[in-house]
Amino acid sequence: MEQGSPIRQRLRLPQSSAAPGAISSPSASPALWAPPDPVSPGARAPVNGALNSGVSTPVSASVGTPKNAPAPVGALGPNRFQTPLGLAGRGTPRQLSCRVLQSPLAGVSDRIFRQLVRRWAPEALLFTEMVNATSLELGFGLEKVEELASEAGPIGVQLFDYRPAAMADAARRAEQAGAFLIDINMGCPVKKIARKGGGSGLIRDPALAQRLVAAVAEAVSIPVTVKTRLGWCGESADPVGFALALQEAGAQALTLHGRTRQQGFRGQADWQAIAAVKRALTIPLFANGDVASPEDALRCLAETGADGVMVGRGTMGAPWLVGQIDAALAGRPVPPTPGKRERLALAAEQLQALVARRGDHGLLIARKHMGWTCQGFPGAAQLRQQLMGEPTPAGALKLLERAAQED
Ligand SMILES: Cc1cc2nc3c(=O)[nH]c(=O)nc-3n(C[C@H](O)[C@H](O)[C@H](O)COP(=O)(O)O)c2cc1C
């Protein structure tokens, strides 16, 4: 890669340490979750110091640091969201000072992505991609948990499996690595996982779901939470009953995606159904589904009465979104949405970091992110097309640099 190229000098991008090699595959590797189109940012949404203790200091940004510009939605922030939310745990209590959660996103919410999100949202609870407890037991995927130790701010580890003992063991490892809390995945729709009884499969076996929660809660002193969906399918869905069962088993908070497993990502998230669950629970509830802007978040919270929101697809290519929503809820000025130059700089930074970390495979992962980030400016569609066909990291970086120099 060219040293001291103009975009790097102007935007102070880190130099890549990886040797760029030609990459033959034209598209990103298949994600475990087939990512639907991110809710486009703008429309509806187009889509470390203090170690992972929840007490974080803002991370200084080399690029894309939001400037506090006034935006009207900030004035709408209800006071109740400025009160920290306490989760007792069993010996290690945690406090959430930010009511917006970055959702776990397999194939997306890796450490590099989290560090970008963190720039805008120093206090927010972020999550690892979901981690397979059995794989951890066998020694795979350990880095997804161990890397937490060097990251600032609260980070939850999301685990999935259907075996209570494996989950308990994985939870212990995650706690030792510095997890802020443990979240149990009971919403993943992927057939291979659900068929075995993990992810959304647990919705069909509330007794096993309860045993899992109890086993994990007993294994760790930090809080244990669950992320789930409204049900398996429309006819059988009993979100209130299932949520109460999880609460009874020891879950200290729930995140509820307002769709059933059968719906996948189709239709609209049912915020009214989330409201019914919120009314029934005594533990905090985070509403999830179709929140892709500060305005959506405020509407969702008003409609559901939830204690906070979790955002997923809206953050893909928009790592600033969690911070924007946080500011709106806290009544602070909402940081502006980055324009072309900042987006290109972010894309270049993420590309370089991914290649430095993952080698040539990093380019495949970066293509996804560049496709999401390079949106919303003249020539973006053409640039995306060029980026998807570019076989080397150095070539992709040049394309980004050239685009940044165009008016
Ligand atoms: C690419 C992708 C990966 C996801 N990975 C996970 C995951 O690892 N764990 C999980 O609980 N949910 C996962 N989800 C679901 C999201 O966390 C979220 O519940 C869902 O997208 C609805 O929220 P949204 O409308 O804000 O996107 C994933 C979704 C997508 C699109």
The ligand as an ORCA input file, in Angstrom:
! r2SCAN-3c Opt
* xyz 0 1
  C     -26.228     -9.924      9.910
  C     -26.981    -10.186     11.179
  C     -26.372    -10.881     12.187
  C     -27.065    -11.104     13.382
  N     -26.433    -11.780     14.377
  C     -27.069    -11.952     15.572
  C     -26.405    -12.594     16.648
  O     -25.248    -13.018     16.566
  N     -27.101    -12.717     17.816
  C     -28.393    -12.247     17.963
  O     -28.968    -12.373     19.038
  N     -29.016    -11.631     16.955
  C     -28.390    -11.472     15.781
  N     -29.030    -10.812     14.770
  C     -30.354    -10.219     15.005
  C     -30.188     -8.768     15.462
  O     -29.393     -8.686     16.624
  C     -31.542     -8.087     15.724
  O     -32.225     -8.790     16.719
  C     -32.405     -8.021     14.479
  O     -31.640     -7.626     13.363
  C     -33.579     -7.049     14.664
  O     -33.136     -5.776     15.030
  P     -32.951     -4.574     13.947
  O     -34.265     -4.361     13.286
  O     -32.473     -3.408     14.766
  O     -31.939     -5.059     12.961
  C     -28.383    -10.623     13.550
  C     -28.986     -9.918     12.516
  C     -28.308     -9.697     11.337
  C     -28.979     -8.923     10.249
*
